Amino acid sequence: MTRERRSTSFYILAAFFTLFVLFLYGPMLTIFILSFQGENGGLTFPMNGFSFHWFGNLFEQQAVGDFGGSFTRSLKLGLIVMVVTVVVSFMAGLAFRKRFRGDSVIFYLAIASLIVPSILISLGIGLLFNIIEWQPQWFTSALGAHLTWTFPFGLLIMFAVFNRFDPSYEEAARDLGASNWQTIQYVVLPMVGPSLIGVAMFSFTLSYDEFARTLMTAGALNTLPLEIYGMTTNVTTPVLYALGTVTTGFSFLVIGIALGSVMILRRRKGQKA
């Protein structure tokens, strides 16, 4: 039995994928390893021992940086953005199922921010708040800036979901006497639930990691990405890597919770079927 010889294009694509994986996970792995430096370790290799010293140092008083405050602000901002994006995207998806006057204009206005450089969005919102003499804050101007980034993605996802949604399920529920709200609660929401969880995860992670649109809109109090960026020029110990490892682990935790929720919903749906 002879093995089929692979084409040259296979090896080219394999090499490209290998480089992609290295560029994607190489820096993350490097930071993860260096975060376990010994107490006298530096910011580069070689490793000087192995310890959890710098993780413990995160929770101590720092001369530079406010880890706890910036993490709390990023977490709160991400949760607010997530809730608003999910609710508005779902409602917009329902509304756009039927054509109405001006729907195309509203749609293109909603997704226009995707093609505008993020730093220009941040600059524009910051200047607007200065003109109207409002102080930029992470829960006002930064919230608006983040929604210009997350809402278009949520809208596009819900459009794709409702484009494949069979309206006969809703018609059957109404024939059985269900009201409009009961139809949404017991028919529509369970069917699009996994997609809404995806929108929630996507919007939260985009907001939690966002730097450019927060740069000029967060005001005097930094979010975590801004705090980390500011620390790169002042902190000379692996505590910065420890912070990166913790925040990366938190991001993976959020993804795991979202995937677990989707699996639970699908299992319950299968049991009911």
Secondary structure, 3 states (H helix, E strand, C coil): CCCCCCCHHHHHHHHHHHHHHHHHHHHHHHHHHHCCECCCCCCCCCCCCECCHHHHHCCCCCCCCCHHHHHHHHHHHHHHHHHHHHHHHHHHHHHCCCCCCCHHHHHHHHHHHHCCCHHHHHHHHHHHHHHCCCCCCCCCHHHHHHHHHHHHHHHHHHHHHHHCCCCHHHHHHHHCCCCHHHHHHHHHHHHHHHHHHHHHHHHHHHHHHCCCCCCCCCCCCCCHHHHHHHHCCCCCCCHHHHHHHHHHHHHHHHHHHHHHHHHHHHHHHHHHC
